[in-house]
């Protein structure tokens, strides 16, 4: 009896110890999750179809469910330009902003419109096409100066449009819809990803493949660091990796828990030393890129059940700015 009592006492001590440890860890995680933003700025009173922030965090563009397209000054929340759905030939779904903030591209299923933001006037309107005549637009990108437009299509094709010469080149780079395109390598190379799980880096003028990576499922987020040396790739089933593009070798995998769901956005900071990701829900996670270890995580403010991050950039003061699908800006201290 004494032995049994002693065993029960020892079990209870161990059980209490485990519970205490779990409560302590849970308390720490809860503190991270409950981290509040330094500032929140609701821009619109409707959910967004798409939204994008300028690279310097000074401008926000929102495309609302009402199809109202708005340009905002982040510092003052002042409305700079606005267009309604009636101003376009077809309904818009996608946005892209040039790095210098002078041009904005919008895309419906078949047409691209480019606006000069200095004048607020339409600069060019162009019908998109793929190898399949029924293909529709699935991704969009504007270069630093707005002189190059990349258009991904749902048949796996990508069009490179040069505005100065009004010429275009069509390449078949994927076997399924292209969900991300961007210029890299001093605008000489294209980074593209697709629902086929492939990530390609290729020459913008010839279409020649330079390097290629793949994941088992469709790619949900991808990011280059500012030197195009590190590349982050993640798919819909948490198959993620950070790759050294010079050696094509894996640097790390994120130490990821399923509770975060898949990654929707990714942003390298601190010259590739750190990575920030946003999930399909409200969580934003701050990582050590070399080890793949989580440094902290928190939730953006949600006004609806499906709230997520549409765009995020670093401000000049070293703080993170996020734009949510609820049309709200939030500033975060890392």
C-alpha positions in Angstrom: 0.0 0.0 0.0 2.8 2.4 0.9 4.5 1.6 -2.4 1.4 2.2 -4.3 0.8 5.5 -2.4 4.4 6.5 -3.2 3.9 5.8 -6.8 0.7 7.8 -6.9 2.5 10.7 -5.2 5.4 10.5 -7.6 3.0 10.4 -10.6 1.1 13.4 -9.2 4.3 15.4 -8.7 5.3 14.6 -12.3 1.8 15.4 -13.6 1.8 18.8 -11.8 5.3 19.6 -13.1 4.2 18.8 -16.7 1.1 20.9 -16.3 3.2 23.8 -14.9 5.6 23.6 -17.8 2.7 23.5 -20.3 1.1 26.5 -18.6 4.3 28.4 -18.7 5.0 27.7 -22.3 1.3 28.4 -23.2 1.6 31.7 -21.3 4.7 32.7 -23.3 3.0 31.8 -26.6 -0.1 33.7 -25.6 2.0 36.8 -24.8 3.4 36.6 -28.3 0.1 36.1 -30.0 -1.5 39.0 -28.1 1.2 41.4 -29.2 -0.6 44.6 -30.3 0.3 46.9 -33.2 1.7 50.3 -32.7 -0.9 51.8 -34.9 -4.0 50.8 -36.9 -5.5 52.7 -39.8 -8.7 51.4 -41.4 -8.8 52.8 -44.9 -12.1 51.4 -46.2 -15.3 49.9 -44.8 -15.4 46.9 -47.0 -13.3 43.8 -47.6 -10.7 43.8 -50.4 -10.3 41.8 -53.6 -6.7 42.8 -53.6 -4.4 45.3 -52.0 -0.7 46.4 -52.3 1.8 48.6 -50.5 4.6 50.6 -52.1 8.1 49.4 -51.3 8.8 52.5 -49.2 5.6 52.0 -47.2 4.3 55.5 -48.2 1.4 54.4 -50.5 -1.4 51.9 -50.2 -3.7 50.7 -53.0 -7.0 49.0 -52.3 -9.5 47.2 -54.6 -12.7 46.7 -52.6 -15.6 44.3 -53.1 -17.5 47.2 -54.6 -14.7 47.3 -57.3 -13.7 50.7 -56.1 -10.0 51.3 -56.7 -8.3 53.7 -54.3 -4.9 55.2 -53.9 -4.0 56.3 -50.3 -1.2 58.3 -48.6 -0.2 56.1 -45.7 1.1 58.9 -43.5 -2.1 60.9 -43.6 -4.7 58.3 -44.8 -5.6 60.9 -47.5 -7.2 59.6 -50.6 -5.0 60.5 -53.6 -6.9 58.9 -56.6 -10.1 56.8 -57.0 -11.8 54.9 -59.8 -15.1 53.0 -59.9 -15.9 49.8 -61.7 -17.5 51.9 -64.5 -14.1 53.3 -65.4 -13.0 50.0 -66.7 -13.9 47.7 -69.6 -14.1 44.7 -67.3 -14.1 43.9 -63.6 -10.6 44.0 -62.0 -9.1 41.3 -59.8 -5.4 42.1 -59.6 -3.1 45.0 -58.8 0.5 45.8 -59.3 2.5 48.9 -58.5 5.8 50.0 -60.0 8.7 50.3 -57.6 9.0 54.1 -58.2 5.2 54.5 -57.5 4.6 56.2 -60.8 2.5 53.5 -62.4 -0.3 51.2 -61.3 -1.5 48.2 -63.3 -4.8 46.5 -62.9 -6.1 43.3 -64.5 -9.4 41.7 -65.1 -9.7 38.3 -66.7 -8.6 39.4 -70.2 -7.3 43.0 -70.1 -4.6 45.1 -68.4 -4.9 48.8 -67.6 -1.9 50.9 -66.6 -2.4 54.3 -65.0 0.1 57.1 -64.5 -0.3 58.0 -60.8 1.2 61.5 -61.3 -1.7 62.5 -63.5 -4.3 59.9 -62.5 -4.8 59.2 -66.2 -5.0 55.9 -68.1 -1.6 55.3 -69.8 -2.3 52.1 -71.7 -4.9 49.4 -72.0 -3.8 46.0 -73.4 -5.6 42.7 -74.1 -3.8 39.8 -72.5 -3.3 36.4 -74.3 -1.9 33.0 -73.6 -1.2 30.0 -75.8 -4.7 28.8 -75.1 -7.1 31.3 -76.6 -9.4 30.9 -73.6 -6.7 31.6 -71.1 -7.3 34.3 -68.4 -5.0 36.4 -66.3 -3.8 34.9 -63.0 -0.9 37.1 -61.9 0.6 40.5 -62.6 3.8 42.5 -62.0 5.2 45.9 -62.8 9.0 46.7 -62.9 10.8 49.4 -60.9 10.0 52.1 -63.5 6.9 50.5 -64.9 8.5 50.0 -68.2 8.1 46.2 -68.1 4.9 44.3 -67.4 4.7 40.6 -66.6 1.4 38.8 -67.0 0.9 35.3 -65.8 -2.0 33.3 -67.3 -4.0 30.3 -66.1 -2.7 28.1 -68.9 0.9 28.4 -67.6 2.1 31.0 -70.1 3.7 34.3 -69.2 3.8 37.5 -71.3 6.7 40.0 -71.0 5.5 43.4 -72.2 7.9 46.3 -72.9 6.0 49.5 -72.8 8.7 51.7 -74.4 8.7 49.6 -77.7 5.1 48.3 -77.3 6.3 44.8 -77.9 5.6 41.6 -76.1 7.1 38.1 -75.8 5.0 35.0 -74.8 6.6 32.1 -73.0 5.2 28.8 -71.8 6.9 28.2 -68.5 4.4 26.2 -66.4 1.9 23.4 -66.8 -0.7 25.1 -64.6 -1.9 28.5 -63.7 0.9 31.0 -62.9 0.2 32.5 -59.4 3.3 34.7 -59.0 5.7 36.6 -61.4 8.4 39.2 -60.6 11.6 40.6 -62.1 14.9 39.9 -60.3 18.6 40.1 -61.1 18.6 43.8 -62.2 15.4 43.1 -64.2 17.1 40.6 -66.4 15.5 37.6 -64.9 12.0 36.5 -64.1 10.9 34.5 -61.0 7.7 32.6 -61.6 5.7 30.1 -59.6 2.7 28.1 -60.5 -0.1 25.7 -59.3 2.1 23.0 -60.7 4.5 23.3 -57.7 7.3 24.6 -59.9 9.5 27.7 -59.2 11.5 28.9 -62.2 14.1 31.6 -62.7 14.6 32.4 -66.3 15.9 35.0 -68.7 13.4 37.8 -69.3 14.3 38.3 -73.0 14.8 34.8 -74.2 12.8 32.6 -71.8 15.8 30.4 -71.2 15.6 28.5 -67.9 18.4 29.5 -65.5 17.4 27.4 -62.4 14.3 25.5 -61.3 12.9 24.2 -58.0 9.8 22.3 -57.1 7.5 21.5 -54.2 4.9 18.6 -54.0 1.9 21.0 -54.0 1.0 24.4 -55.5 3.2 27.2 -54.5 1.5 29.6 -52.0 4.4 32.0 -51.2 7.8 32.9 -52.5 10.3 35.7 -51.7 13.8 36.8 -52.8 16.1 38.7 -50.4 17.3 42.1 -51.5 20.5 40.7 -53.1 18.6 37.8 -54.8 20.8 35.4 -52.9 18.3 33.7 -50.7 15.0 32.3 -52.0 12.1 31.2 -49.8 9.5 28.8 -51.2 6.4 27.3 -49.6 3.6 25.2 -50.8 0.1 24.4 -49.6 1.2 21.5 -47.5 4.0 23.3 -45.6 6.8 22.0 -47.8 9.0 25.0 -47.3 12.7 25.8 -47.8 15.1 28.6 -47.9 17.6 28.1 -50.8 20.9 29.7 -51.6 20.4 30.6 -55.3 24.1 30.6 -56.1 24.7 27.0 -54.9 21.0 25.9 -55.2 21.5 24.2 -51.8 19.1 24.3 -48.9 19.9 26.8 -46.2 17.2 25.9 -43.8 13.6 24.8 -43.4 11.2 26.7 -41.1 10.5 25.0 -37.8 6.8 25.2 -38.5 3.7 24.1 -36.6 0.5 23.1 -38.4 -1.5 25.5 -36.4 -0.4 28.4 -38.6 -1.8 26.8 -41.8 0.0 27.6 -45.0 2.0 30.7 -45.8 0.4 33.4 -47.9 3.1 36.1 -47.9 6.8 36.2 -47.3 9.4 39.0 -46.9 13.1 38.8 -46.3 14.6 41.6 -44.1 18.0 42.5 -42.6 19.8 41.5 -45.8 18.3 38.0 -45.8 19.1 37.2 -42.1 15.4 37.2 -41.1 12.2 36.3 -42.8 8.6 37.4 -42.1 5.7 35.3 -43.2 2.0 35.8 -43.1 -0.3 32.8 -43.0 -3.7 32.1 -44.6 -5.3 33.4 -41.5 -4.3 36.3 -39.2 -0.8 35.2 -38.0 2.4 37.0 -38.8 5.6 35.1 -37.9 9.2 36.4 -37.5 12.0 33.9 -38.3 15.7 33.4 -38.1 16.4 32.5 -41.7 19.7 30.6 -41.1 18.3 28.3 -38.4 14.6 28.3 -39.4 13.6 29.0 -35.8 10.6 31.2 -34.9 11.6 34.4 -33.1 8.0 35.6 -32.4 4.5 35.6 -33.8 1.4 37.6 -33.5 -2.1 38.2 -35.0 -3.2 41.1 -37.1 -6.5 42.8 -36.2 -9.4 40.9 -37.7 -12.8 42.4 -38.5 -14.0 39.2 -40.3 -13.5 35.5 -40.0 -11.4 35.3 -43.2 -9.1 38.2 -42.5 -5.5 37.8 -43.9 -2.5 39.8 -44.9 -2.5 41.1 -48.5 0.7 43.0 -48.4 3.6 43.8 -46.0 6.7 46.0 -46.3 9.3 47.4 -44.0 9.0 51.1 -43.1 12.1 53.4 -43.2 12.1 53.4 -39.4 12.6 49.6 -39.2 9.0 48.8 -38.4 6.7 46.4 -40.3 3.6 47.7 -42.1 0.8 45.3 -43.1 -2.3 45.8 -45.2 -5.1 43.3 -44.4 -8.0 42.0 -46.5 -10.2 44.2 -44.3 -8.5 47.3 -45.7 -6.7 48.1 -42.5 -3.0 49.2 -42.1 -1.1 48.2 -39.0 2.4 49.1 -37.9 4.5 46.6 -35.9 7.7 46.8 -33.8 9.7 43.6 -34.4 
